[in-house]
Every structure is written in structure tokens, then in C-alpha cells.
Amino acid sequence: MSRSVITDIGAIVPEFEEEKVIILFGPMATPDLREICVIHEFHKKPNQTLIEGKEFMLGEHKYIIKQVGSEANKNFEELGHISIYFKQSDSDILPGAIAVEPDVFPKLNIGDNICFDLS
């Protein structure tokens, strides 16, 4: 299982609720990125944990991964970076993103855990 903890939530993050997207980034995010990202730090680094059909927890919310972009695992492992879309699209997902369901935008707090690969 891969696990991280939220250490900061950018001031602009709540504005993405309408678009139903959250951008995760590791602690090396630049000051500009920190404004728009949920910053998290790994307790256990991921290894190919972003897999369609797998469940994960984001704070108190449970989701199922429906789509995984071609670069999502690499970006997540190296930078702690992925964009999470809480909606389905008919078009291909961006390379560094995942799409999940249900389409519920989470309420997050500093100190919340992010857990992938719950099986």
C-alpha cells in the first residue's frame, strides 16, 4: 500500500470544486504550484499503484480509479504529482491524470491521509 499525508492545501484549491479536479504534488512543489495544489508527503512511496479498478482513500472519501493517464504512475512516483478528476469524460484522459468515481469532490484537511492500493 502507498500512503501519504496532506501537509498543505493551496489557497486556490477550493475554486477547483466546480471543475471537479484536485492536483496533488509532493513537497518539492514551487511556491506558484503550492497555491493550486494539495501538497502531500509519502510515508510509503508508490510503485505502480495507480491501476484502473483499484480503490483509494482521500481523507474520509473512498474512490475507485476508472482511468489512468499514460504518465500518471511515473509522475506520482517521482514528484508526488497527479491530477485527480472526479468526473468521467468521453475523451482520453491527460497523461498525468486519473479519473475516479464517485464524482464527489472531497473536503480535505491538513493531516488527512491518502492511501492507494487498499487490497
N, C-alpha and C positions, 0 to 999 in steps of 0.2 A: 504494500500500500504506500502511496505517496501522500505526504501530509505537509501542509504549511499553515502559517498563522498570518492573519491580516495585521500589518503594523501601521498602515496609514490609509486613509481614504481621501483622495483628491477632492478639492472644493467643487469641481465641476461634475464629478461622478453622478450626483442625483439628477442632473439635467439630461442624462442619457436614458432615463427611465422611459421616456416616450419612444425612443428608438429601440428599446429593449436590448441594450448591449452594455457589457461591462468589460473593461480592459484590465487584465491582470498584468503586473510587472514585478520583477524581483527588485531587491533593494538598490541595485545599481542604476535605477531609472534617473534620468536627468531631472532637474527642477521643473522644466516645462512639462515633461511627461507625468510627473507626480500630480500635477493639477487635474489630469483627466483619468488617472489610473487608481486602481486598488492595488496598493503595494503589499506584497506578502514575502515571507521568508520561509524557505523549506526547512522542515525538521528532518524529512527524508526525501532526497531527490528522486524525481520521477525517472522511470525507464520505460518508454513506450506505453504509458498509462492511458493515453487518450485513444480509446477504442470505441467504435460505434457499438451501442447496446449496453455499455458499462454504466453503472450508477456512480454518482459522486455527490458529496455534500458540500454546500457552500453556505457556511453559517448553519442555520437551522433548516435550510431548504435542501431537499433531495431532488436530483435531476437525473435524466437518462441522456447520454450522448447520442444524438441522432446523425450528425455529420462531423467529419474531422478533415480539416484542410491539410493539404499535402506537406506543409512546413510546420504544422501545429506542434507535433511532438518535439521536433528539433528546437524550435523557438522556446518551448516551455522548459525543456531540459537545460538549455544553455543560458537563457535570460529570465526564466520565470514568466515569460510573456505569451499570453494568448488573448484573443478577443472571444468573449462568450456571447452568442446571440440567443436570446430567449424567445425565438420565433423561427418558424420554418420558412424556407424560401424555395421557389421553383428553380432558381438559378444556382450555379455552383457556388460553394462557399469560398470565402477568401482563403488563401493558402495558410495564414497564421491564425485561423479561427476554428471554433467548434460551434455547432448549433445544438441546442438542448431542448428538452421538454420536461415538464410543462412550461408554458410561456408565461411564467410568473417571475417578474423582476424582484430579486431578493432585497430584503432590508439587511444591511450588513453593519457590523460594528468592529472597531479595532479590538483585536483579541480573538475574533471568530476564527475557527479552523476551516480549512479547505482540505477535503480528503477525497482522493481519487482511488479507484480500483478497490471498491468495498467488498469484493468477493473473497 
